[in-house]
Amino acid sequence: MPYVICKRRVAILIGVLLAVLVASVVLSRHEFRLEHHAWLVERPMSRLLGFTVTVNGPVYVRLSPRPLLTLHDIHLADADAHDQPEALVARTMQVQIEALPRLFGRWSIRRLNMTDVELCISPTPKSSCNWNRVVSAIDDITSLGRVSVTNLHLTCRGGLCGKELKQAIAQVSALAWPHEPVQLTLQLQRSDNSPMLTFVGGTWSDLRADRSWPIRATTQFAGAEIAVKGEIDRPRALGGLSLDVDARAKSLKWHEVALGALRVHGRLSERQNGYQFHAEHGRLGAGEFTIDLNADEIENGIATKLLVTATHLDLDPWIDASTHGKGVGGFLDLSSDLTARGETFRALAEHATGSIRVMAGPAELPIDEVERWSKGLLRLALALPAEGSVTHIHCIGGPFTLSNGRAASDRVLIDTDNVHMRAVGWIELRSSEMDFIVKPQLKHGPIENGPLVQVTGTITGPVARLAHTDQVSESSRRDQLADRIDSPDNPDRPCE
C-alpha cells in the first residue's frame, strides 16, 4: 500500500511539473498587456536609474524564467529639473531579464533593444542630462548582455562639448557580460561605407569594482583611421584617462591642394579641467610635425591652445595647384601658436586667434603661367626674364596673424633672381580667397622700385594686376608699404 501511495505522489509531482512546463511554454508564446499597471515597470526602473521613468504607451509582458517586457513611448527625466531637456526618450524598448536575480533585488539583463532614441548627456553636475546618478546602478546590474539601439540622436551639452554638440547614429551594438570584455560598435549611417567606431574595454565585473580598465578603440571616417589604446584608472567616473593615439589618412586636401598622406602618433591624457594631446612624431607627406593641444572646460564653453611645428613639408602641391603642374617647389616650414574660446567646436575653429609663421622655398615658376595670372603685365612690373623660361624664387616667408578665419600679414617677403618683394594682405582660410598688395624692389636696372601689384583670387587660381591708387589707399596698407624694403641682413636667408 505505501508503495502505491508513493507511486501516486510521484505521478502527481510529474503531472504538476509537466503542467507548469506546458503553462510556461504557452505563456511564453503570448504577450499580456498590463492595463493601467505601467507603474509596475516605472517604479523599479526609476529606483534603479535615479531618473523619473514614465511609460506613456502600452506595456506588454511575456512571462517565462526570462520575462520579456515591451514598452512604448518611454521618457527619462530629472524630477527636479522643470522645463529642462529629458535625459532619454525612446519610441520602443524591449528588455529581457532573468527572473531569479530580480527576486533578490538584482538586475541581470539578457537583452535590451531600443528604437528611435533621443539621448541627452552632460558633464555639468546640475544638468537634467547628467547621468552620474546612474553610476550607482552598476552595483545592482550583474550583466547587460546584448544591447542594441537603432536610430539614435545624441546631444551633448556643456563641458568639452561646448554649448551643444549633436550627432546622429544609425546603429549601436554592445555586449557586457560579467567576465568578458565589454564591446561596443557605433555605425553613423545605414550603409556599408558608413563611418564606424569599434570599442573593446575591460570586463563588466572590473567596471563594477572600479578597477583599472584597459580599452582599445578604432574609428574610420572620411578616409581616415584612428586607433586608440590605453586605460582608464577610474572607469566608473571615466577618470584617469591615458591613451596612445595613432591616426592615419591616405590623403589630405586643403581646397584643391593635395597635402599628402598623414600619420601621427601621440598621447591623450587627462588634465585637471580637460585633456591634453601631445604628438612628437607626425608626418604629412614628406614633412614632419609636432603637436601640443590643450582643451579645458571653462564657464561658457571650451578653451583650447594649439602649438604646431612642421618642417620640410612638400611645397610642390602648392606650386602645382596654381601652375597646372608646371612648377617645381622645395619645402615649407611652419610654426603656429593658436588659442580659441567658444561654446561649440565650430566656434572654436572660426574664432581661433594667434600667430603663424611660414617659410617656403625654393621654387621655379614658368613664365607663361605667371603671365597667365596677369595677362602680360607682370613681366614689366617684376622684371621677369624672357618668355618660355622660368623665374627662380629663392624663398617666401613671413609672419601671419590669425583672427576670425583670416590670416593677415604686413610683412611677407619674396626673393627672386631679379626682385626682392614685400607683400601686405590676407588669406581667408575657409575659402582660400586672398588679397595682397606687393611692393617690388628691383635688384638690377635703372629703376629701383617697380609698380605696386595686387594679387587676388584664390590659392589655386591667383589673379595679378597692377594696383590702382584706391586699392592701396587704406591707411594701414599705405603705412605698411611706405617704407623702402630693407636689404636682408643675411643674403643667404633673405626672407627672414
C-alpha positions as CSV (number, residue, x, y, z in Angstrom):
1,M,0.0,0.0,0.0
2,P,2.7,2.6,0.8
3,Y,4.3,1.7,-2.5
4,V,1.1,2.5,-4.3
5,I,0.8,5.8,-2.5
6,C,4.4,6.7,-3.3
7,K,3.8,6.0,-7.0
8,R,0.7,8.2,-6.9
9,R,2.7,11.1,-5.4
10,V,5.4,10.7,-8.0
11,A,2.8,10.7,-10.7
12,I,1.1,13.8,-9.2
13,L,4.5,15.6,-8.9
14,I,5.4,14.7,-12.5
15,G,2.0,15.9,-13.6
16,V,2.3,19.2,-11.8
17,L,5.8,19.7,-13.3
18,L,4.5,18.9,-16.8
19,A,1.6,21.3,-16.2
20,V,3.9,24.0,-15.1
21,L,6.2,23.4,-18.1
22,V,3.3,23.4,-20.5
23,A,1.9,26.5,-18.9
24,S,5.3,28.2,-19.1
25,V,5.6,27.3,-22.8
26,V,2.1,28.5,-23.5
27,L,2.6,31.8,-21.6
28,S,6.0,32.4,-23.1
29,R,4.3,32.4,-26.5
30,H,1.8,35.1,-25.6
31,E,2.2,38.7,-24.6
32,F,-0.1,40.2,-21.9
33,R,-0.9,43.8,-21.8
34,L,-0.6,45.5,-18.4
35,E,-3.7,47.6,-18.4
36,H,-3.3,50.6,-16.1
37,H,-0.3,48.9,-14.4
38,A,2.7,50.7,-16.0
39,W,3.8,51.6,-12.5
40,L,4.9,48.0,-12.1
41,V,7.7,48.9,-14.6
42,E,8.1,52.6,-13.9
43,R,8.8,52.4,-10.2
44,P,11.6,49.8,-10.2
45,M,13.3,51.4,-13.2
46,S,13.1,54.8,-11.5
47,R,14.7,53.5,-8.4
48,L,17.5,51.8,-10.4
49,L,18.4,54.7,-12.7
50,G,17.7,57.7,-10.5
51,F,15.6,59.4,-13.2
52,T,11.8,59.5,-13.2
53,V,10.7,56.9,-15.7
54,T,7.4,57.4,-17.5
55,V,5.9,55.0,-20.0
56,N,3.2,56.8,-21.9
57,G,2.4,53.9,-24.3
58,P,1.3,50.4,-23.8
59,V,3.3,47.9,-21.8
60,Y,3.4,44.2,-22.7
61,V,5.0,41.3,-20.8
62,R,5.8,37.8,-21.9
63,L,6.1,35.5,-18.9
64,S,8.9,33.0,-18.6
65,P,12.0,32.4,-16.4
66,R,13.4,35.2,-18.6
67,P,10.5,37.6,-18.8
68,L,10.4,40.0,-21.9
69,L,9.0,43.5,-21.4
70,T,8.0,45.6,-24.4
71,L,7.5,49.3,-23.7
72,H,6.3,52.1,-25.9
73,D,6.9,55.9,-25.6
74,I,9.4,55.9,-22.7
75,H,10.7,59.0,-21.0
76,L,13.5,59.5,-18.5
77,A,13.7,62.9,-16.8
78,D,15.0,64.7,-13.8
79,A,12.0,65.2,-11.5
80,D,13.6,68.4,-10.1
81,A,14.5,70.0,-13.4
82,H,11.3,71.5,-14.7
83,D,11.3,72.8,-18.4
84,Q,14.7,71.1,-18.9
85,P,15.6,68.6,-21.7
86,E,14.7,65.0,-20.9
87,A,17.6,62.6,-20.5
88,L,16.1,60.0,-22.8
89,V,13.1,59.5,-25.0
90,A,12.6,56.2,-26.9
91,R,9.8,55.1,-29.2
92,T,10.1,51.4,-28.2
93,M,12.1,49.5,-25.7
94,Q,12.4,45.7,-25.2
95,V,14.0,44.3,-22.0
96,Q,14.6,40.7,-21.3
97,I,15.7,39.9,-17.7
98,E,16.5,36.9,-15.6
99,A,13.6,36.4,-13.2
100,L,15.6,34.8,-10.3
101,P,18.1,37.7,-9.7
102,R,15.1,40.1,-9.5
103,L,13.8,38.2,-6.5
104,F,17.0,39.3,-4.7
105,G,16.9,42.9,-5.9
106,R,19.4,42.4,-8.7
107,W,19.1,43.0,-12.5
108,S,20.6,40.5,-14.9
109,I,19.6,41.9,-18.3
110,R,19.9,39.4,-21.2
111,R,18.8,41.7,-23.9
112,L,18.0,45.4,-24.3
113,N,16.7,46.9,-27.6
114,M,15.6,50.5,-28.2
115,T,14.5,52.3,-31.4
116,D,14.2,56.0,-32.3
117,V,16.0,57.3,-29.3
118,E,16.7,60.9,-28.2
119,L,19.6,60.8,-25.7
120,C,20.9,63.8,-23.9
121,I,24.1,63.7,-21.9
122,S,26.0,66.4,-19.9
123,P,29.0,66.5,-17.6
124,T,27.5,69.6,-15.8
125,P,26.6,68.5,-12.3
126,K,23.2,70.2,-12.1
127,S,22.2,69.4,-15.7
128,S,19.0,67.4,-16.3
129,C,21.1,65.4,-18.7
130,N,23.8,64.4,-16.2
131,W,24.0,60.6,-16.0
132,N,26.3,60.4,-13.0
133,R,23.4,59.2,-10.9
134,V,23.2,56.1,-12.9
135,V,26.7,55.0,-11.8
136,S,25.4,53.6,-8.6
137,A,23.0,51.4,-10.7
138,I,26.1,49.4,-11.8
139,D,26.1,47.7,-8.3
140,D,22.6,46.3,-9.0
141,I,23.2,45.2,-12.6
142,T,25.2,42.0,-12.8
143,S,25.3,42.0,-16.6
144,L,23.8,43.9,-19.6
145,G,24.1,41.1,-22.2
146,R,23.2,42.3,-25.7
147,V,22.3,45.9,-26.2
148,S,21.0,47.3,-29.5
149,V,19.9,50.9,-30.2
150,T,18.6,51.9,-33.7
151,N,18.3,55.5,-34.9
152,L,19.9,57.3,-32.0
153,H,20.1,61.1,-31.9
154,L,22.7,62.1,-29.3
155,T,23.0,65.6,-27.8
156,C,25.9,66.5,-25.5
157,R,25.6,69.8,-23.5
158,G,28.3,71.6,-21.6
159,G,31.9,70.6,-20.7
160,L,34.1,69.9,-23.6
161,C,31.0,69.5,-25.8
162,G,30.5,73.3,-25.5
163,K,27.0,74.7,-25.6
164,E,25.7,71.8,-27.6
165,L,27.0,69.1,-29.8
166,K,24.7,66.8,-31.8
167,Q,25.4,63.5,-33.6
168,A,23.1,61.1,-35.4
169,I,24.0,57.4,-35.0
170,A,22.2,54.8,-37.1
171,Q,23.1,51.7,-35.0
172,V,24.6,50.9,-31.6
173,S,25.5,47.4,-30.6
174,A,27.1,46.3,-27.3
175,L,27.9,43.3,-25.2
176,A,28.6,43.5,-21.5
177,W,28.7,40.0,-20.0
178,P,30.2,39.8,-16.4
179,H,33.5,38.2,-17.2
180,E,34.1,39.0,-20.9
181,P,35.4,42.2,-22.4
182,V,32.8,44.9,-22.9
183,Q,32.3,45.5,-26.7
184,L,30.7,48.5,-28.4
185,T,30.1,49.3,-32.1
186,L,28.7,52.5,-33.5
187,Q,27.7,52.9,-37.1
188,L,26.9,56.5,-38.1
189,Q,24.9,55.8,-41.2
190,R,23.0,52.9,-42.7
191,S,25.5,51.9,-45.4
192,D,28.4,49.6,-45.8
193,N,30.8,52.5,-46.1
194,S,29.5,54.3,-43.1
195,P,31.9,55.7,-40.5
196,M,32.4,53.1,-37.7
197,L,33.6,53.1,-34.2
198,T,34.6,49.9,-32.5
199,F,35.4,49.8,-28.8
200,V,36.7,47.0,-26.5
201,G,37.1,47.6,-22.8
202,G,37.6,45.6,-19.6
203,T,35.0,43.3,-18.2
204,W,31.7,44.4,-16.6
205,S,32.9,43.0,-13.3
206,D,36.0,45.2,-13.4
207,L,33.8,48.2,-14.2
208,R,31.6,47.4,-11.2
209,A,34.7,47.1,-8.9
210,D,36.2,50.3,-10.4
211,R,39.4,48.6,-11.3
212,S,41.8,50.0,-13.9
213,W,40.1,49.4,-17.2
214,P,42.1,48.6,-20.4
215,I,40.5,49.9,-23.6
216,R,41.0,49.7,-27.3
217,A,39.1,51.6,-30.0
218,T,39.3,52.2,-33.7
219,T,37.3,54.5,-35.9
220,Q,37.1,55.2,-39.6
221,F,35.7,58.2,-41.3
222,A,36.3,60.3,-44.5
223,G,39.3,58.2,-45.5
224,A,41.0,58.5,-42.0
225,E,41.6,55.8,-39.4
226,I,42.2,56.4,-35.7
227,A,43.4,53.7,-33.3
228,V,43.4,54.2,-29.5
229,K,44.9,52.0,-26.8
230,G,45.3,52.7,-23.1
231,E,43.5,52.6,-19.8
232,I,41.1,54.4,-17.6
233,D,42.2,54.4,-13.9
234,R,38.7,55.1,-12.5
235,P,36.2,53.7,-15.1
236,R,33.1,54.4,-13.1
237,A,33.8,58.1,-13.2
238,L,35.6,58.0,-16.5
239,G,38.6,59.4,-14.7
240,G,42.3,59.0,-15.1
241,L,42.3,58.7,-18.9
242,S,45.6,57.9,-20.6
243,L,45.7,56.8,-24.2
244,D,48.1,56.2,-27.1
245,V,46.6,57.6,-30.3
246,D,47.6,56.6,-33.8
247,A,45.9,58.4,-36.7
248,R,46.3,57.8,-40.4
249,A,44.9,59.2,-43.6
250,K,45.8,58.3,-47.2
251,S,45.5,61.8,-48.5
252,L,44.6,65.2,-47.0
253,K,43.5,68.2,-49.1
254,W,43.1,71.9,-48.3
255,H,40.8,73.1,-51.1
256,E,42.5,71.8,-54.2
257,V,46.0,71.4,-52.7
258,A,46.9,67.8,-52.1
259,L,48.9,67.7,-48.9
260,G,49.8,64.0,-48.9
261,A,49.4,61.1,-46.5
262,L,49.0,61.8,-42.8
263,R,50.5,59.7,-39.9
264,V,50.6,60.9,-36.3
265,H,51.3,59.1,-33.1
266,G,50.6,60.9,-29.8
267,R,49.3,60.6,-26.3
268,L,46.0,61.8,-24.9
269,S,45.8,62.3,-21.2
270,E,43.5,63.9,-18.7
271,R,44.2,67.3,-17.1
272,Q,42.5,69.0,-14.1
273,N,39.8,70.7,-16.2
274,G,40.2,68.9,-19.5
275,Y,42.6,67.0,-21.8
276,Q,46.0,67.3,-23.4
277,F,47.2,65.7,-26.6
278,H,50.9,65.6,-27.4
279,A,52.4,64.2,-30.5
280,E,56.2,64.3,-31.1
281,H,56.1,62.1,-34.2
282,G,53.9,63.2,-37.1
283,R,54.3,63.0,-40.8
284,L,52.4,64.8,-43.5
285,G,53.6,63.8,-47.0
286,A,57.4,64.2,-46.9
287,G,57.4,66.5,-43.9
288,E,57.4,66.1,-40.1
289,F,55.5,67.9,-37.4
290,T,54.8,68.1,-33.7
291,I,51.5,69.0,-31.9
292,D,50.7,70.2,-28.4
293,L,46.9,70.6,-27.9
294,N,45.3,71.6,-24.6
295,A,41.5,71.7,-24.2
296,D,39.9,72.9,-20.9
297,E,36.4,73.3,-19.8
298,I,35.5,76.9,-18.8
299,E,32.4,78.6,-17.6
300,N,31.0,79.4,-21.0
301,G,32.4,76.6,-23.2
302,I,35.8,75.4,-24.1
303,A,39.3,77.0,-24.1
304,T,42.0,75.5,-26.4
305,K,45.6,76.2,-27.0
306,L,47.4,74.7,-30.0
307,L,51.1,74.6,-30.8
308,V,52.2,73.1,-34.1
309,T,55.7,73.0,-35.6
310,A,56.2,71.5,-39.1
311,T,59.4,71.1,-41.1
312,H,60.1,70.1,-44.7
313,L,56.5,69.9,-45.8
314,D,56.3,69.4,-49.6
315,L,55.9,72.7,-51.4
316,D,55.3,71.0,-54.8
317,P,51.5,70.6,-54.3
318,W,51.1,74.3,-53.7
319,I,53.1,75.2,-56.8
320,D,51.3,72.5,-58.9
321,A,47.9,73.8,-57.9
322,S,48.5,77.3,-59.2
323,T,50.6,76.4,-62.2
324,H,48.7,73.4,-63.6
325,G,51.6,71.1,-62.5
326,K,54.2,73.0,-64.5
327,G,56.1,74.5,-61.5
328,V,58.6,73.0,-59.1
329,G,58.7,73.5,-55.3
330,G,61.1,72.8,-52.5
331,F,59.9,72.7,-48.9
332,L,57.7,74.6,-46.5
333,D,58.3,75.1,-42.8
334,L,55.5,76.3,-40.5
335,S,55.0,77.1,-36.8
336,S,51.8,78.3,-35.1
337,D,50.7,79.3,-31.7
338,L,46.9,79.5,-31.6
339,T,44.2,79.9,-28.9
340,A,40.4,79.7,-29.1
341,R,37.4,80.0,-26.9
342,G,33.8,79.1,-27.8
343,E,30.6,77.3,-27.0
344,T,30.8,74.9,-29.9
345,F,33.6,73.2,-31.9
346,R,32.6,75.2,-35.0
347,A,33.0,78.4,-32.9
348,L,36.5,77.3,-31.9
349,A,37.6,76.8,-35.5
350,E,36.0,80.1,-36.7
351,H,37.4,82.3,-33.8
352,A,40.9,80.9,-33.3
353,T,43.5,83.6,-32.9
354,G,47.2,83.6,-32.7
355,S,50.4,83.7,-34.8
356,I,51.6,81.6,-37.8
357,R,55.0,81.9,-39.4
358,V,55.7,80.4,-42.8
359,M,59.0,79.9,-44.6
360,A,59.0,78.3,-48.1
361,G,61.3,77.7,-51.0
362,P,63.0,77.4,-53.3
363,A,60.6,77.2,-56.3
364,E,60.5,77.7,-60.0
365,L,57.5,79.2,-61.8
366,P,57.1,79.0,-65.6
367,I,56.9,82.5,-67.0
368,D,53.9,81.6,-69.3
369,E,51.9,80.6,-66.2
370,V,52.9,83.7,-64.3
371,E,51.9,85.8,-67.4
372,R,48.6,83.9,-67.5
373,W,47.8,85.2,-64.0
374,S,48.4,88.8,-65.1
375,K,47.7,88.8,-68.8
376,G,51.2,90.0,-69.5
377,L,51.6,92.9,-67.0
378,L,53.9,91.2,-64.5
379,R,56.9,90.9,-66.9
380,L,57.3,94.6,-66.9
381,A,56.5,95.1,-63.2
382,L,58.7,92.4,-61.9
383,A,61.5,92.4,-64.5
384,L,60.8,88.8,-65.4
385,P,63.1,87.0,-67.8
386,A,62.1,86.2,-71.4
387,E,59.0,84.2,-72.2
388,G,59.5,80.5,-72.2
389,S,61.9,80.4,-69.3
390,V,61.3,80.2,-65.6
391,T,61.6,82.6,-62.7
392,H,63.5,81.4,-59.7
393,I,62.0,82.1,-56.3
394,H,64.7,81.7,-53.6
395,C,62.2,82.0,-50.7
396,I,58.8,83.1,-49.4
397,G,58.4,83.9,-45.7
398,G,56.7,85.9,-43.1
399,P,54.5,86.1,-40.0
400,F,50.7,86.0,-40.1
401,T,48.1,86.8,-37.5
402,L,45.0,84.6,-37.4
403,S,41.7,86.1,-36.5
404,N,38.1,85.0,-37.4
405,G,39.3,82.6,-40.0
406,R,41.6,85.2,-41.8
407,A,45.4,85.0,-41.8
408,A,46.8,88.5,-42.3
409,S,50.3,89.8,-42.6
410,D,52.1,93.1,-43.1
411,R,55.5,91.6,-44.0
412,V,55.5,88.7,-46.4
413,L,58.9,88.7,-48.1
414,I,59.6,87.1,-51.5
415,D,63.0,86.9,-53.1
416,T,63.7,86.1,-56.7
417,D,66.7,86.4,-59.0
418,N,65.7,89.9,-60.1
419,V,63.3,91.2,-57.4
420,H,63.0,91.4,-53.7
421,M,59.3,92.0,-52.7
422,R,57.2,92.8,-49.7
423,A,53.5,91.9,-49.6
424,V,50.7,93.1,-47.4
425,G,47.3,91.4,-47.2
426,W,45.3,88.4,-46.1
427,I,44.1,84.9,-46.9
428,E,40.6,83.5,-45.9
429,L,41.4,80.0,-44.7
430,R,37.8,78.8,-45.2
431,S,37.7,79.7,-48.9
432,S,41.4,80.3,-49.7
433,E,40.5,83.7,-51.1
434,M,43.2,86.3,-50.8
435,D,44.0,89.9,-51.4
436,F,47.7,91.1,-51.3
437,I,49.4,94.3,-52.4
438,V,53.0,93.5,-53.5
439,K,55.8,96.1,-53.5
440,P,58.7,95.1,-55.7
441,Q,62.3,96.4,-55.4
442,L,64.3,95.6,-58.5
443,K,67.8,94.3,-57.9
444,H,69.1,95.3,-61.4
445,G,68.4,98.1,-63.8
446,P,67.9,101.9,-63.7
447,I,64.5,101.7,-61.9
448,E,64.8,100.5,-58.3
449,N,61.1,100.4,-57.3
450,G,58.6,98.7,-59.6
451,P,54.9,99.5,-59.7
452,L,52.7,98.0,-57.0
453,V,50.9,94.8,-57.9
454,Q,47.7,93.4,-56.5
455,V,47.2,89.7,-56.2
456,T,43.6,88.4,-55.6
457,G,41.7,85.3,-56.4
458,T,42.4,82.0,-54.6
459,I,45.5,80.0,-53.8
460,T,44.8,77.7,-56.7
461,G,43.7,80.5,-59.0
462,P,45.6,83.7,-58.4
463,V,44.9,86.8,-60.4
464,A,47.6,89.5,-60.6
465,R,47.2,93.1,-61.9
466,L,48.8,96.5,-61.5
467,A,47.4,98.1,-58.3
468,H,45.4,101.3,-58.6
469,T,45.8,104.1,-56.1
470,D,42.4,103.5,-54.5
471,Q,43.4,99.8,-53.9
472,V,46.2,100.9,-51.6
473,S,44.5,103.9,-50.1
474,E,43.7,102.2,-46.9
475,S,45.8,103.9,-44.2
476,S,47.1,100.5,-42.9
477,R,48.3,99.4,-46.3
478,R,49.7,102.8,-47.2
479,D,51.7,103.0,-44.0
480,Q,52.9,99.4,-44.3
481,L,54.1,99.9,-47.9
482,A,55.5,103.4,-47.4
483,D,59.0,102.4,-46.2
484,R,61.7,101.2,-48.5
485,I,62.3,97.5,-48.3
486,D,65.4,96.9,-46.2
487,S,68.1,94.8,-47.7
488,P,68.2,91.4,-45.9
489,D,70.7,91.2,-43.1
490,N,71.6,87.7,-44.2
491,P,71.7,87.4,-48.0
492,D,71.6,83.6,-47.7
493,R,68.2,83.9,-45.8
494,P,66.6,87.0,-47.5
495,C,63.0,86.2,-46.3
496,E,63.7,86.3,-42.6
